[in-house]
């Protein structure tokens, strides 16, 4: 049985299909009873009647694919059928380069429109002004309502260099917004870094095959620029990071941990539980770390934040993360694409499930929205998705928060707060983290700036 574990994101990248923790696997059979076969017989009868009597001859392959997809999507928002193009795109995306717009989307069950989970940093969609929470109502003038997610994604695909017009419904906007985007090759730069005086800033944009190596190179470059006795610590920015490969999330967590469990996955049967542990060695030699998260931090990002938080290796600052904690198994169907089926949930080292709850920061720091976006950017989270799997720790509070990061560092209050902590310009009981720290509830930082509800 071939097993390659990935942890991708929450919806679909235009140019690549993705969804939280993925695991390539063979299939195992469970015996069905006679009633099941009776229902399958009914399905076959309905298919024959539709094929023979529908007013216009339907495409038989599309009928079957739609039926399979309908069965899977009825289970939860992340199980689905992948046609050949979708399956190939998913494999391409994990290498960190693909053609498309640079947005991650899902199907909003309430409006039946395509919902933007997050635009990928510095991609055509991001530069064109697409925001998390936007609803795509039309693609090149054609209505989205009534399309499956795969059909909508197919319509957004196109040759690199070609233009596409999206009609966007944005909360608080007086009228639909038309945005023209030129398709491009999306080269995801997995890690960016810079020196902020005597602090190393590392932004992990996604978890591709390059992420750990890029992270190690970033830390080395920072250490080359700042003498060890002057380096105050690191900010690891996971905001707007929708996820990526599981092995990369484990490696990134391991880069800062000397020992202990990083994450576990638990399936339908107890024998399906798998645990992933760290190895000796810390790339930062124990320097203080602050991890930034927001509503755009999902899946693999939450694994890293949860592992470092539970081991008291880092203080998590920002707002509650997306809360995507389910595991999907990719079951290849040869030349017919693949199935993506939810088979497990993942848990942080302390045994917490983040499904529908997200990672709650040790210190909550809201990021004020600019005036032009107030009332127009919605909170995003797994708990908002209709039909999502109820997490064992899920409450009415749900998961997710505003997914917004200012383009200019001087406007970034979450980053500014983290830098002040590391430089000793501000103190808080949650920093540095300690096993003896009994401050279990996150401390909210009072800001005199307006907050978006």
Secondary structure, 3 states (H helix, E strand, C coil): CCCCEEECCCCEECCEECCCEEEECCCCCCCCCHHHHHHHHHHHHHHHHHHHHCCCCCCHHHHHHHHHHHHHHCCCCCCEEECHHHHHHHHHHCCCEEEECCEEEEEECCCCEEEEEEECCCCHHHHHCCCCCCEEEEECCEECCCCCHHHHHHHHCCCCCCEEEEEEECCCCCCCEEEEEECEEEECCCEEEEEECCEEEEEECCECCCHHHHHHHHHHHHHHHCCCCCCCEEEEECCCCCCECHHHHHHHHHCCCCCCEEEEEEECCHHHCEEEECCCCCCCCCCCEEEEECCCCCCHHHHHHHHHHHCCCCEEEECCCCCCCEEEEEEECHHHCEEEEEEEEEECCCCCECCCCCCCCCEECCCCCCHHHCCCCCEECHHHCCCCCCCCCCCCCCCCEECCCCCCHHHCHHHHHHHHHHHCCCCECCECCCCCCCCCCCEECCCCCCCCC
